[in-house]
Amino acid sequence: MLAWLRSLPALLTCTACGLLVGCGGTGSGQPGEDPNVYFINASADAGELDFLLNSIIRAAALDYLENTPDFISVPFISDENGGYDLVTQQTATSTVVDAQNGVLNHDTDNVLIGLGLVNFAPGENLKRFRTIILQANRTAPTGNKARLYIVHAFVREVGQATPAIRFQNAGDNPQFFTSGIEFADSTELLVDSGTMDWWAKRNDASADVIYAQATVALDPASVYIVLVSGIENDPNPLLLPKLTFLKIPTD
């Protein structure tokens, strides 16, 4: 697990163990393989983003819903040696929109995802931009199974709080479903491969509200990052809520 300890602008909060910021940690920090990193831009209003580790651009000009083609290995740097400064900036202006410092542990595969709004409305700080770090198990599942990591990166329109969401296959009695996923959090789900309809719904008394849906053919023995992203009722149709399935390289 990632031992991510310090937030430079003191903006981030701990969303979940295995995701971000100082939730304890199971990584031993003992010698092993260097950590691997992968980058995704899931922010509907940030424009192109650069992701920097210790002032080195590791992913450049990623537009909305773009990702790096593969994981890259970076040297392990201990907390005693300063760890990593992770900075996310807008490509066009080099404006820093998030900054953190911490340790990427040995033998980990870390998916860094920029999400939330750069231009959030006054009083709606929970929708703000942040970079989360998801540790993925890239070992291919056996048989006709696919492993999904569902990331809640969707925000409701101005004046409306963004609720937890439930991800499931379509229907009133789904075979595969999650519990509630809070904004900027994620969860893992093992499902059957093949073609299926998927929904992202509210996870409360209004659970009949479907925010995004897609029909997707999942490959067996594969791993996917599933982004629930977009802005409710945005005038730009490209920024409306949607489900995006990103197949990531397996070990």
GIQUI-V585117 format. One record per run of one state. SS is the DSSP state (H for helix, E for strand, - for the rest). FROM is the first residue (numbers start at 0). LEN is the number of residues. If there is no record, write none. Layout:
BEGIN
ss = [SS SS]
from = [FROM FROM]
len = [LEN LEN]
END
This chain:
BEGIN
ss = [- E - E - E - E - E - E - E - E - E - E - H E - E - E - E - E - E - E - E - E - E - H - E -]
from = [0 2 7 35 41 48 53 55 62 66 67 71 73 83 90 95 103 108 115 116 117 124 127 128 129 135 144 155 164 169 176 177 180 181 185 192 193 202 209 218 221 231 236 239 241 248]
len = [2 5 28 6 7 5 2 7 4 1 4 2 10 7 5 8 5 7 1 1 7 3 1 1 6 9 11 9 5 7 1 3 1 4 7 1 9 7 9 3 10 5 3 2 7 3]
END
